[in-house]
Amino acid sequence: MPSTVPPPGLTLATALDRSEALGSLLQRLRASQARYDALAGLLPPALREGVRPGPLDDAAWVLLAPHAAAAAKLRQMLPTLQAALAQAGWAGPPIRIKVRPRA
């Protein structure tokens, strides 16, 4: 029976890279962050502080807003944000805005 305990010294990043499913997840997380980095400068500073990149899949990329007012402002900015992503070479699924649930 193969051991499920990772060898000593194996970093989380290495483990993620070695697992196909986890590696795919890590790749999507990095792509989501890269998309956010490409458009973060377009967000007003107060909005930028609360908005977070969310999940990315074939259907959509999600921006997580801290509250409904921020989500409304992001929805107004969608054409500008989509254009910035296209200009940066991020063609792909549309942006969806969701309000981040309170912890």
C-alpha positions as CSV (number, residue, x, y, z in Angstrom):
1,M,0.0,0.0,0.0
2,P,1.6,3.4,-1.0
3,S,2.2,5.9,1.7
4,T,0.0,9.1,1.6
5,V,2.5,10.9,3.9
6,P,4.6,13.4,1.8
7,P,8.4,13.1,2.2
8,P,10.0,15.4,4.7
9,G,10.9,18.8,3.3
10,L,8.3,18.7,0.6
11,T,6.9,22.2,0.2
12,L,3.3,23.0,-0.4
13,A,4.2,24.5,-3.8
14,T,6.0,21.4,-4.8
15,A,3.2,19.2,-3.7
16,L,0.7,21.3,-5.7
17,D,2.9,21.2,-8.8
18,R,3.1,17.4,-8.5
19,S,-0.6,16.8,-8.3
20,E,-2.5,17.3,-11.6
21,A,-5.8,18.4,-9.9
22,L,-4.1,20.7,-7.4
23,G,-1.7,22.0,-10.0
24,S,-4.7,23.0,-12.1
25,L,-6.2,24.8,-9.2
26,L,-3.0,26.6,-8.5
27,Q,-2.7,27.7,-12.1
28,R,-6.2,29.1,-12.0
29,L,-5.5,31.0,-8.8
30,R,-2.4,32.5,-10.3
31,A,-4.3,33.5,-13.5
32,S,-7.1,35.1,-11.4
33,Q,-4.5,37.1,-9.4
34,A,-2.7,38.1,-12.7
35,R,-6.0,39.4,-14.2
36,Y,-6.7,41.3,-11.0
37,D,-3.2,42.9,-11.1
38,A,-3.8,43.9,-14.7
39,L,-6.9,46.0,-13.8
40,A,-6.4,47.0,-10.1
41,G,-4.9,50.3,-11.1
42,L,-8.2,51.3,-12.7
43,L,-10.1,50.9,-9.4
44,P,-10.5,53.9,-7.2
45,P,-8.2,53.4,-4.1
46,A,-11.1,53.0,-1.6
47,L,-12.6,50.3,-3.8
48,R,-9.3,48.6,-4.5
49,E,-8.8,48.0,-0.8
50,G,-11.9,45.8,-0.5
51,V,-12.1,44.0,-3.9
52,R,-10.5,40.6,-4.2
53,P,-10.0,38.3,-7.2
54,G,-12.2,35.3,-7.1
55,P,-12.6,32.0,-8.9
56,L,-11.7,31.7,-12.6
57,D,-13.2,29.0,-14.8
58,D,-14.4,28.5,-18.4
59,A,-17.7,30.3,-17.7
60,A,-16.5,33.5,-15.8
61,W,-14.0,35.2,-13.7
62,V,-15.4,36.5,-10.4
63,L,-14.5,39.8,-8.7
64,L,-15.5,39.7,-5.0
65,A,-16.8,43.0,-3.7
66,P,-17.0,43.8,0.0
67,H,-20.6,45.1,-0.1
68,A,-23.5,45.9,-2.4
69,A,-22.4,49.5,-3.1
70,A,-19.0,48.3,-4.2
71,A,-20.5,45.6,-6.4
72,A,-22.7,48.3,-8.0
73,K,-19.7,50.5,-8.8
74,L,-17.8,47.5,-10.2
75,R,-20.8,46.6,-12.5
76,Q,-20.7,50.2,-13.8
77,M,-17.0,49.8,-14.5
78,L,-17.4,46.4,-16.3
79,P,-16.9,47.7,-19.9
80,T,-13.7,49.5,-18.8
81,L,-12.4,46.5,-16.9
82,Q,-13.2,44.1,-19.7
83,A,-11.4,46.4,-22.2
84,A,-8.4,46.6,-19.9
85,L,-8.2,42.8,-19.7
86,A,-8.5,42.4,-23.5
87,Q,-5.8,45.0,-24.0
88,A,-3.5,43.1,-21.6
89,G,-4.1,39.9,-23.6
90,W,-6.6,38.3,-21.2
91,A,-9.3,37.3,-23.6
92,G,-11.6,34.8,-22.1
93,P,-14.6,34.4,-19.9
94,P,-16.6,37.5,-18.8
95,I,-16.2,39.2,-15.4
96,R,-18.9,38.5,-12.9
97,I,-19.3,40.5,-9.7
98,K,-20.3,38.9,-6.4
99,V,-20.6,40.3,-2.9
100,R,-18.2,38.5,-0.6
101,P,-20.0,36.9,2.3
102,R,-19.2,38.3,5.7
103,A,-17.0,36.1,7.8
